[in-house]
Amino acid sequence: MSCRCEDIRCAEREREVLEDIFDRICDSEIYYNELKNSCIDIISTMVLSIYLQNNEFEMMKTRVENRIIKQEDEIRNYKNYINDKISLLEAKISRMRREDERYHEDEDDD
């Protein structure tokens, strides 16, 4: 058993970085949703303003919808990945703190 104070500080800094990444992903998701809504509005406007054969419009709409689903899945998966990393790091920090407390208690007893 050894002092884990420095390890704890390093892990806490790493957790802060991951939390910052997670916040940035959430911000990006908001911007993405705004862009997605704009694309949906554009498609709706196009339908009203130009003549497209029905199958052409449906193909275009399907491509956009599939891309939206793919992007949303990628954002969700990355958020889950970062969240899992944060949770694992928090568990590691907790274990290191317990070990460090035992080390310092034993050190105080000497």
Backbone bond lengths (Angstrom), bond angles and torsions (degrees), N, CA, C in turn:
res aa  C-N    CA-C-N  psi(-1)  N-CA   C-N-CA  omega(-1)  CA-C   N-CA-C  phi
1 M - - - 1.448 - - 1.530 108.06 -
2 S 1.329 114.76 141.56 1.460 119.30 179.92 1.520 109.70 -143.63
3 C 1.320 114.81 169.44 1.461 120.86 178.38 1.522 108.87 -67.07
4 R 1.318 116.39 131.29 1.464 121.45 -178.10 1.524 112.17 -112.22
5 C 1.325 117.28 13.03 1.467 120.86 -176.24 1.527 111.79 -54.88
6 E 1.323 117.50 -48.12 1.469 120.35 -178.69 1.529 110.87 -66.93
7 D 1.349 116.64 -40.25 1.468 120.11 177.40 1.527 111.05 -60.78
8 I 1.316 115.58 -39.46 1.470 120.50 179.68 1.521 109.84 -64.83
9 R 1.341 116.79 -45.54 1.472 120.25 178.77 1.529 110.71 -59.88
10 C 1.323 117.39 -43.13 1.477 120.92 179.19 1.529 111.07 -63.43
11 A 1.326 116.38 -44.14 1.462 120.38 -179.92 1.527 111.10 -65.62
12 E 1.330 116.43 -37.76 1.471 119.57 177.90 1.524 110.96 -65.71
13 R 1.344 117.33 -38.88 1.473 120.06 176.16 1.525 110.01 -64.04
14 E 1.331 116.87 -41.29 1.460 120.88 178.29 1.527 110.69 -62.99
15 R 1.333 116.63 -40.37 1.459 120.48 177.64 1.528 110.44 -62.88
16 E 1.338 116.70 -41.59 1.468 119.97 178.07 1.526 111.23 -60.82
17 V 1.322 116.94 -40.15 1.466 120.82 177.84 1.528 109.64 -62.93
18 L 1.333 116.76 -46.11 1.465 120.45 179.52 1.522 111.53 -63.21
19 E 1.317 116.84 -39.66 1.469 119.72 178.02 1.530 110.54 -64.91
20 D 1.342 116.38 -37.78 1.464 120.16 176.57 1.533 110.22 -64.27
21 I 1.329 116.85 -42.85 1.469 121.02 177.22 1.518 109.73 -59.80
22 F 1.328 116.29 -44.38 1.463 120.43 -179.37 1.529 110.36 -61.33
23 D 1.328 116.89 -43.53 1.469 120.46 177.90 1.526 111.14 -61.11
24 R 1.317 116.62 -40.70 1.470 120.33 179.46 1.532 110.72 -66.57
25 I 1.325 116.48 -37.35 1.465 119.74 176.78 1.524 109.59 -63.14
26 C 1.310 116.84 -42.22 1.470 120.47 178.90 1.523 110.43 -62.56
27 D 1.337 116.58 -41.86 1.471 119.94 176.48 1.524 110.45 -61.75
28 S 1.324 116.07 -44.11 1.468 120.14 178.95 1.518 111.27 -62.65
29 E 1.310 115.94 -36.35 1.463 120.01 178.59 1.530 110.56 -63.72
30 I 1.315 116.63 -38.82 1.471 120.71 177.39 1.524 109.80 -62.83
31 Y 1.344 116.85 -46.80 1.462 120.35 178.66 1.526 110.93 -63.21
32 Y 1.322 115.69 -39.74 1.464 119.76 178.20 1.528 110.61 -61.25
33 N 1.321 116.79 -44.61 1.470 119.85 -179.94 1.522 111.50 -62.71
34 E 1.327 116.53 -36.71 1.466 119.47 176.24 1.529 110.21 -63.72
35 L 1.319 115.89 -43.92 1.460 120.41 178.44 1.529 111.00 -64.02
36 K 1.315 116.54 -42.52 1.464 121.34 178.32 1.525 110.41 -59.00
37 N 1.304 115.89 -45.91 1.466 119.57 179.84 1.524 111.08 -63.45
38 S 1.323 116.30 -36.63 1.466 120.04 176.76 1.524 110.83 -63.53
39 C 1.318 116.51 -42.68 1.476 120.24 178.50 1.518 110.79 -62.53
40 I 1.302 116.48 -41.71 1.460 120.01 178.56 1.526 109.92 -63.04
41 D 1.330 116.58 -41.14 1.467 120.52 177.22 1.527 111.37 -63.42
42 I 1.323 116.33 -41.28 1.465 120.62 179.45 1.524 110.40 -61.76
43 I 1.311 116.39 -45.28 1.465 119.91 179.33 1.521 110.23 -61.93
44 S 1.288 116.68 -43.15 1.466 119.74 178.70 1.527 111.04 -61.74
45 T 1.306 116.53 -41.84 1.460 121.12 179.02 1.522 110.75 -65.95
46 M 1.331 116.62 -40.32 1.462 120.32 179.34 1.526 111.16 -60.44
47 V 1.299 115.39 -40.07 1.465 119.77 -179.97 1.520 109.88 -60.23
48 L 1.301 115.40 -39.07 1.456 119.28 -178.38 1.524 112.62 -78.46
49 S 1.332 117.41 -29.57 1.450 119.41 -170.15 1.529 115.28 -98.08
50 I 1.323 117.33 -24.18 1.468 118.33 -179.63 1.513 109.95 -128.59
51 Y 1.283 113.52 159.92 1.450 118.70 179.77 1.522 108.44 -94.72
52 L 1.295 116.79 119.19 1.454 122.69 173.65 1.509 107.91 -123.12
53 Q 1.279 114.67 143.96 1.454 116.34 173.24 1.519 107.20 -65.08
54 N 1.283 115.46 146.71 1.456 121.11 -173.89 1.532 112.24 -54.13
55 N 1.327 117.10 -43.85 1.466 118.58 -178.20 1.529 111.94 -68.30
56 E 1.345 118.29 -33.11 1.461 120.99 176.67 1.522 110.75 -64.09
57 F 1.298 115.56 -44.92 1.457 119.81 179.07 1.524 110.74 -63.80
58 E 1.307 116.76 -44.47 1.470 120.26 -179.03 1.524 110.90 -62.91
59 M 1.334 117.65 -39.38 1.459 120.35 177.85 1.527 110.70 -63.86
60 M 1.320 116.34 -44.67 1.456 120.59 179.12 1.525 110.34 -63.17
61 K 1.308 116.28 -46.09 1.458 120.89 -179.65 1.531 110.85 -61.94
62 T 1.309 117.14 -41.55 1.468 121.46 179.56 1.528 110.81 -64.30
63 R 1.337 117.23 -42.12 1.467 119.85 177.81 1.521 111.26 -60.31
64 V 1.306 116.38 -45.27 1.466 120.45 179.82 1.528 110.19 -63.87
65 E 1.320 117.00 -46.28 1.470 120.33 -179.65 1.525 111.17 -62.16
66 N 1.328 117.74 -41.33 1.469 120.75 178.65 1.516 111.34 -64.16
67 R 1.331 116.02 -39.32 1.469 120.23 178.23 1.525 110.50 -66.01
68 I 1.308 116.38 -40.00 1.468 120.75 177.95 1.523 110.07 -61.19
69 I 1.320 116.69 -46.72 1.471 120.78 179.81 1.521 110.34 -60.92
70 K 1.331 116.87 -44.18 1.467 120.73 -179.91 1.527 111.10 -61.89
71 Q 1.332 116.98 -46.19 1.465 120.50 179.80 1.523 111.55 -63.11
72 E 1.319 116.86 -43.21 1.465 119.89 179.39 1.526 110.99 -63.34
73 D 1.332 117.41 -38.88 1.465 121.16 176.93 1.522 111.07 -64.03
74 E 1.332 116.39 -42.38 1.466 119.89 179.60 1.525 111.41 -64.74
75 I 1.318 116.72 -42.19 1.468 119.76 178.01 1.526 110.23 -63.28
76 R 1.319 116.70 -47.20 1.467 121.24 -179.57 1.537 110.84 -61.17
77 N 1.332 117.30 -43.88 1.462 120.74 179.63 1.523 111.87 -63.44
78 Y 1.328 116.74 -41.25 1.459 119.40 179.99 1.525 111.26 -68.47
79 K 1.321 116.48 -39.73 1.464 119.76 176.35 1.530 110.24 -61.47
80 N 1.328 117.08 -43.20 1.466 120.55 178.05 1.521 111.19 -62.98
81 Y 1.327 116.78 -40.71 1.467 121.55 178.97 1.534 110.58 -60.74
82 I 1.326 116.24 -48.72 1.470 120.24 -179.67 1.525 110.34 -65.35
83 N 1.320 117.36 -41.82 1.464 120.99 177.97 1.523 111.06 -60.32
84 D 1.330 117.27 -42.12 1.468 120.93 177.57 1.520 110.84 -62.75
85 K 1.339 116.58 -41.89 1.464 120.19 178.50 1.531 110.81 -62.25
86 I 1.330 116.43 -41.59 1.470 120.23 178.27 1.522 110.14 -62.97
87 S 1.314 117.41 -44.49 1.471 121.11 -179.90 1.522 111.38 -62.07
88 L 1.334 116.90 -44.20 1.464 120.38 178.31 1.525 110.74 -62.42
89 L 1.319 116.05 -40.93 1.457 120.41 179.95 1.525 110.83 -66.50
90 E 1.330 117.43 -40.40 1.466 120.22 177.38 1.527 111.14 -63.13
91 A 1.326 117.32 -39.36 1.466 120.48 177.19 1.528 110.23 -64.79
92 K 1.332 116.13 -40.71 1.468 120.78 178.42 1.525 110.52 -63.87
93 I 1.326 116.84 -43.33 1.473 120.78 178.59 1.518 109.87 -61.51
94 S 1.311 117.09 -42.90 1.464 121.17 179.68 1.529 110.79 -60.80
95 R 1.338 116.14 -44.68 1.475 119.36 178.40 1.525 110.86 -63.31
96 M 1.340 116.55 -42.61 1.470 119.63 179.62 1.520 110.93 -64.17
97 R 1.322 117.57 -37.84 1.473 120.26 179.05 1.521 110.86 -63.85
98 R 1.346 115.93 -43.41 1.476 118.69 178.40 1.523 110.74 -62.23
99 E 1.336 115.76 -44.18 1.464 119.74 178.79 1.522 110.61 -63.28
100 D 1.326 116.97 -40.96 1.456 121.27 -179.74 1.527 110.90 -66.01
101 E 1.334 116.72 -40.33 1.463 119.87 178.09 1.525 110.62 -62.42
102 R 1.340 116.48 -43.59 1.471 119.45 177.88 1.519 110.60 -62.29
103 Y 1.337 117.09 -40.33 1.456 120.91 -179.57 1.524 109.80 -62.93
104 H 1.340 116.75 -47.52 1.452 119.35 -178.20 1.517 112.15 -69.97
105 E 1.330 118.36 -31.47 1.468 120.83 175.37 1.535 109.65 -65.65
106 D 1.332 116.62 -44.13 1.465 120.67 177.82 1.519 110.63 -64.32
107 E 1.331 116.66 -37.27 1.446 121.50 179.50 1.530 110.59 -66.26
108 D 1.343 116.38 -38.23 1.458 120.99 178.68 1.522 111.44 -69.02
109 D 1.320 117.26 -31.55 1.460 121.50 -179.70 1.516 112.16 -70.27
110 D 1.334 116.21 -24.43 1.489 119.93 -178.40 1.477 112.82 -75.35
